[in-house]
Amino acid sequence: MANQKYDAFLTVARLGSFKAAAEELGYTQAGISYLVNALEKELGLTLFLREYGGVHLTTEGREVLGLVQAINADEHALAARVRELADREGGLVRVGAFTSVAIEWFPSIARAFLDQYPKIDLKLLCIDDEEELVNAVWEGRADCAFSIAPERRNLEAVPLHTDPLLVVLPPDHPLAGAPFFPTEALAREPYVQLQGNARPSEMEALFEANGVTPNVRFTVDSDYAVMSMVSAGLGFSVLPSLILSRPLFPLAVLPAERECSRSISLAVRSRDTASAATRAFAEVTREWVAERYGT
């Protein structure tokens, strides 16, 4: 990517000698002469006066010297940056994630990733709306995202984990110690629904698996508000296992009579066009999740 003709021109101009430039750059003298001649032909200018005592810049050569220096520096900087990205030694990865992944997974994944790739920056985009999450990847605002529905935008996905959907109850509920939450109770008892673009359908998969319609009493748009209301005895709810790893409120947690789960993937627009840094993040994430869950 760096221009050999520029290197030859600038070195000859600095040293005043084709021979000295050849020695410094590791070329033959004929090779340096060829590169300079090629640049002169490309520009349509004579850059040097060739004399027995050495070579000197022409007026035109002096005029373009500063421009060639600037262009050459930029091309070398670009070549170095491309090498860094190709070697996974630099770059930025913008990662979209919903709340439970942002809290329970991302800090540990980021630590593991930065241990291996300390020169790559990470940016976390917290997005709980699944539609917005996949759109962020599709539109290029995120390089990858933890998603439960990558097919919404036909994204390519790396499967990571099957996350159970669980019933949460007040700790003093009569069924708090039961082995599972009965199907008839799913239909009968007041339900605190978590509202969001994709979230009702995500949780409703459990009701569909049990063949019942919930008795929705309250609708809220925060996982933690749901936990607070359930803990206060206002009804039961359904939440993913991941968000229940460290609940902020006293809760009883048990599976439904017919269990159900969601699949979490890391989605990218295309693995072929993803940056080396993004592919490295995907690999570290896959390894971390596999180690955590023993899969």
C-alpha positions as CSV (number, residue, x, y, z in Angstrom):
1,M,0.0,0.0,0.0
2,A,2.9,2.4,0.8
3,N,4.3,3.8,-2.5
4,Q,7.8,2.6,-3.4
5,K,8.2,5.4,-6.0
6,Y,7.5,8.0,-3.3
7,D,10.1,6.4,-1.0
8,A,12.7,6.4,-3.7
9,F,12.0,10.0,-4.7
10,L,12.2,11.3,-1.1
11,T,15.3,9.3,-0.2
12,V,17.2,10.4,-3.3
13,A,16.1,14.0,-2.7
14,R,17.4,13.8,0.9
15,L,20.7,12.1,0.2
16,G,21.4,13.6,-3.2
17,S,22.5,10.3,-4.6
18,F,20.9,7.3,-6.4
19,K,23.6,5.1,-5.0
20,A,23.1,6.2,-1.4
21,A,19.4,5.9,-1.7
22,A,19.7,2.4,-3.1
23,E,21.9,1.3,-0.1
24,E,19.5,2.8,2.4
25,L,16.4,1.3,0.9
26,G,17.9,-2.1,0.0
27,Y,17.6,-1.7,-3.8
28,T,20.1,-1.8,-6.6
29,Q,21.0,1.6,-8.1
30,A,19.2,0.6,-11.2
31,G,16.1,-0.2,-9.2
32,I,16.0,3.2,-7.6
33,S,16.6,4.8,-11.0
34,Y,13.6,2.8,-12.4
35,L,11.3,3.9,-9.6
36,V,12.2,7.6,-9.9
37,N,11.8,7.4,-13.7
38,A,8.4,5.8,-13.3
39,L,7.3,8.6,-11.0
40,E,8.5,11.3,-13.3
41,K,6.6,9.6,-16.2
42,E,3.5,9.3,-14.0
43,L,3.6,13.0,-13.0
44,G,4.8,14.3,-16.4
45,L,7.6,16.2,-14.7
46,T,11.4,16.0,-14.5
47,L,12.2,15.8,-10.8
48,F,16.0,15.6,-10.7
49,L,18.9,17.1,-12.6
50,R,21.3,14.2,-13.0
51,E,25.0,15.3,-12.9
52,Y,28.3,13.6,-12.4
53,G,28.6,15.1,-8.9
54,G,25.2,13.8,-7.9
55,V,21.5,14.7,-8.4
56,H,19.6,17.8,-7.5
57,L,15.9,18.6,-7.4
58,T,14.5,20.6,-10.3
59,T,12.2,23.5,-9.6
60,E,9.3,21.2,-10.3
61,G,10.8,18.6,-7.9
62,R,11.1,21.2,-5.1
63,E,7.5,22.2,-5.8
64,V,6.1,18.7,-5.3
65,L,8.5,17.6,-2.6
66,G,6.2,18.7,0.4
67,L,3.1,17.2,-1.2
68,V,4.8,13.9,-1.8
69,Q,6.1,13.8,1.8
70,A,2.6,14.4,3.1
71,I,1.0,11.8,0.8
72,N,3.8,9.3,1.6
73,A,3.3,9.7,5.3
74,D,-0.4,9.2,5.0
75,E,0.0,6.0,2.9
76,H,2.5,4.6,5.4
77,A,0.1,5.4,8.3
78,L,-2.8,3.7,6.4
79,A,-0.6,0.6,5.7
80,A,0.3,0.4,9.4
81,R,-3.3,0.7,10.4
82,V,-4.4,-2.0,8.0
83,R,-1.8,-4.3,9.3
84,E,-3.0,-3.7,12.9
85,L,-6.5,-4.5,11.9
86,A,-5.6,-7.6,9.9
87,D,-3.5,-8.8,12.8
88,R,-6.3,-8.0,15.3
89,E,-4.0,-5.6,17.1
90,G,-6.1,-2.5,16.8
91,G,-9.5,-1.2,15.9
92,L,-12.9,-0.6,17.6
93,V,-15.8,-3.1,18.1
94,R,-19.2,-1.6,18.8
95,V,-21.3,-4.2,20.7
96,G,-25.0,-4.1,21.1
97,A,-26.6,-5.9,24.1
98,F,-29.8,-6.0,26.1
99,T,-29.7,-5.4,29.9
100,S,-29.2,-9.0,31.2
101,V,-26.2,-9.6,28.9
102,A,-24.8,-6.1,29.5
103,I,-24.8,-6.8,33.2
104,E,-24.1,-10.5,33.5
105,W,-21.9,-11.3,30.5
106,F,-20.3,-8.3,29.0
107,P,-17.9,-7.2,31.8
108,S,-16.3,-10.6,32.0
109,I,-16.2,-11.0,28.2
110,A,-14.7,-7.6,27.8
111,R,-12.0,-8.4,30.4
112,A,-11.1,-11.7,28.6
113,F,-11.1,-10.0,25.3
114,L,-8.9,-7.1,26.3
115,D,-6.4,-9.4,28.0
116,Q,-5.8,-10.9,24.5
117,Y,-6.3,-7.8,22.4
118,P,-5.3,-4.8,24.6
119,K,-5.1,-2.4,21.6
120,I,-8.7,-3.0,20.4
121,D,-11.3,-0.6,21.9
122,L,-14.8,-1.8,22.9
123,K,-18.0,0.3,22.9
124,L,-21.1,-1.1,24.6
125,L,-24.5,0.0,23.2
126,C,-27.3,-1.0,25.7
127,I,-30.5,-1.6,23.7
128,D,-33.4,-3.5,25.2
129,D,-35.6,-3.2,22.1
130,E,-34.8,-6.3,20.0
131,E,-36.0,-4.6,16.8
132,E,-33.7,-1.7,17.5
133,L,-30.9,-4.1,18.4
134,V,-30.9,-5.9,15.1
135,N,-31.4,-2.7,13.2
136,A,-28.3,-1.3,14.8
137,V,-26.3,-4.1,13.3
138,W,-28.0,-4.0,9.9
139,E,-27.5,-0.2,9.6
140,G,-23.8,-0.4,10.8
141,R,-24.3,1.5,14.1
142,A,-23.1,-1.7,15.9
143,D,-20.5,-4.2,14.6
144,C,-22.2,-7.1,16.4
145,A,-25.0,-7.6,18.9
146,F,-26.3,-10.2,21.4
147,S,-29.6,-11.1,19.9
148,I,-32.5,-13.5,20.4
149,A,-34.0,-12.8,17.0
150,P,-31.2,-12.2,14.4
151,E,-33.5,-13.6,11.7
152,R,-35.5,-10.4,11.9
153,R,-32.9,-8.7,9.7
154,N,-31.4,-11.9,8.2
155,L,-28.2,-11.4,10.2
156,E,-25.6,-14.1,10.5
157,A,-25.4,-15.4,14.0
158,V,-23.0,-17.3,16.2
159,P,-25.2,-19.4,18.6
160,L,-24.1,-18.9,22.2
161,H,-26.5,-20.1,24.9
162,T,-30.0,-21.5,25.5
163,D,-31.4,-19.4,28.3
164,P,-34.4,-20.9,30.3
165,L,-37.5,-18.7,30.8
166,L,-38.5,-19.0,34.5
167,V,-41.5,-18.1,36.6
168,V,-40.9,-15.6,39.4
169,L,-43.1,-15.5,42.5
170,P,-43.3,-13.6,45.8
171,P,-41.1,-15.5,48.3
172,D,-44.2,-16.2,50.5
173,H,-46.3,-17.5,47.6
174,P,-48.0,-20.9,48.4
175,L,-46.2,-22.4,45.4
176,A,-42.8,-20.9,46.1
177,G,-41.4,-24.3,47.2
178,A,-43.0,-26.3,44.4
179,P,-40.9,-28.2,41.8
180,F,-42.7,-26.3,39.0
181,F,-45.4,-23.7,38.4
182,P,-48.6,-25.5,37.3
183,T,-50.1,-24.8,33.9
184,E,-53.5,-23.9,35.4
185,A,-51.8,-21.3,37.6
186,L,-50.2,-19.7,34.6
187,A,-53.7,-18.9,33.3
188,R,-55.4,-18.1,36.6
189,E,-53.0,-16.0,38.6
190,P,-52.4,-12.2,38.0
191,Y,-49.5,-11.7,35.6
192,V,-47.0,-8.9,35.6
193,Q,-46.0,-8.5,31.9
194,L,-42.7,-7.1,30.8
195,Q,-43.5,-4.8,27.9
196,G,-41.2,-4.0,25.0
197,N,-41.0,-4.3,21.2
198,A,-40.0,-7.9,21.2
199,R,-40.2,-8.8,24.8
200,P,-43.9,-9.8,25.2
201,S,-43.6,-12.4,22.4
202,E,-40.3,-13.6,23.9
203,M,-42.0,-14.4,27.2
204,E,-45.3,-15.4,25.7
205,A,-43.4,-18.4,24.2
206,L,-43.7,-20.0,27.6
207,F,-47.5,-19.5,27.7
208,E,-47.8,-20.9,24.2
209,A,-45.8,-23.9,25.2
210,N,-48.2,-24.5,28.1
211,G,-51.3,-23.8,25.9
212,V,-52.7,-21.0,28.0
213,T,-53.4,-17.2,27.9
214,P,-52.0,-15.1,30.8
215,N,-54.2,-13.1,33.0
216,V,-52.3,-9.8,32.5
217,R,-52.8,-7.5,35.5
218,F,-49.9,-5.1,35.0
219,T,-47.6,-4.1,32.2
220,V,-44.2,-2.5,32.8
221,D,-41.2,-1.8,30.7
222,S,-38.3,-2.7,33.1
223,D,-37.0,-6.1,34.3
224,Y,-36.3,-4.6,37.7
225,A,-39.7,-3.0,38.0
226,V,-41.2,-6.5,37.3
227,M,-39.1,-8.0,40.0
228,S,-40.1,-5.3,42.5
229,M,-43.8,-5.7,41.8
230,V,-43.7,-9.5,42.0
231,S,-41.7,-9.4,45.2
232,A,-44.4,-7.1,46.6
233,G,-47.0,-9.7,46.0
234,L,-48.7,-8.1,43.0
235,G,-48.6,-11.2,40.8
236,F,-46.2,-13.6,39.1
237,S,-44.1,-13.0,36.0
238,V,-41.8,-14.7,33.5
239,L,-38.2,-13.7,33.1
240,P,-35.1,-15.1,31.5
241,S,-32.7,-17.0,33.7
242,L,-29.9,-14.6,32.9
243,I,-31.5,-11.6,34.5
244,L,-32.3,-13.6,37.6
245,S,-28.6,-14.5,38.3
246,R,-28.5,-11.7,40.9
247,P,-32.0,-10.5,41.6
248,L,-32.3,-7.2,43.5
249,F,-35.5,-8.2,45.3
250,P,-36.6,-11.3,47.2
251,L,-38.1,-13.8,44.8
252,A,-39.0,-17.4,44.4
253,V,-37.9,-18.8,41.0
254,L,-39.1,-22.1,39.5
255,P,-39.7,-23.6,36.0
256,A,-43.1,-23.8,34.4
257,E,-44.8,-27.2,34.1
258,R,-43.8,-27.3,30.5
259,E,-40.4,-25.6,30.3
260,C,-39.4,-23.1,27.7
261,S,-36.2,-21.2,26.7
262,R,-34.8,-18.5,24.4
263,S,-31.7,-18.8,22.3
264,I,-29.0,-16.1,22.6
265,S,-26.7,-15.5,19.6
266,L,-24.0,-13.0,18.7
267,A,-25.2,-11.4,15.4
268,V,-23.2,-9.7,12.6
269,R,-24.4,-8.5,9.3
270,S,-21.9,-10.7,7.5
271,R,-19.0,-12.8,8.8
272,D,-17.2,-12.4,5.5
273,T,-17.2,-8.6,5.8
274,A,-16.9,-8.3,9.5
275,S,-13.6,-6.7,10.7
276,A,-10.8,-8.8,12.1
277,A,-11.5,-7.2,15.5
278,T,-15.2,-8.1,15.4
279,R,-14.4,-11.7,14.4
280,A,-11.9,-11.8,17.3
281,F,-14.6,-10.5,19.7
282,A,-17.0,-13.2,18.4
283,E,-14.5,-15.9,19.0
284,V,-13.6,-14.8,22.5
285,T,-17.3,-14.5,23.4
286,R,-18.1,-18.0,22.1
287,E,-15.2,-19.4,24.1
288,W,-16.2,-17.5,27.3
289,V,-19.8,-18.6,27.1
290,A,-18.8,-22.2,26.4
291,E,-16.5,-22.2,29.4
292,R,-19.1,-20.6,31.7
293,Y,-21.8,-23.1,30.9
294,G,-19.7,-26.1,30.2
295,T,-20.9,-26.5,26.6
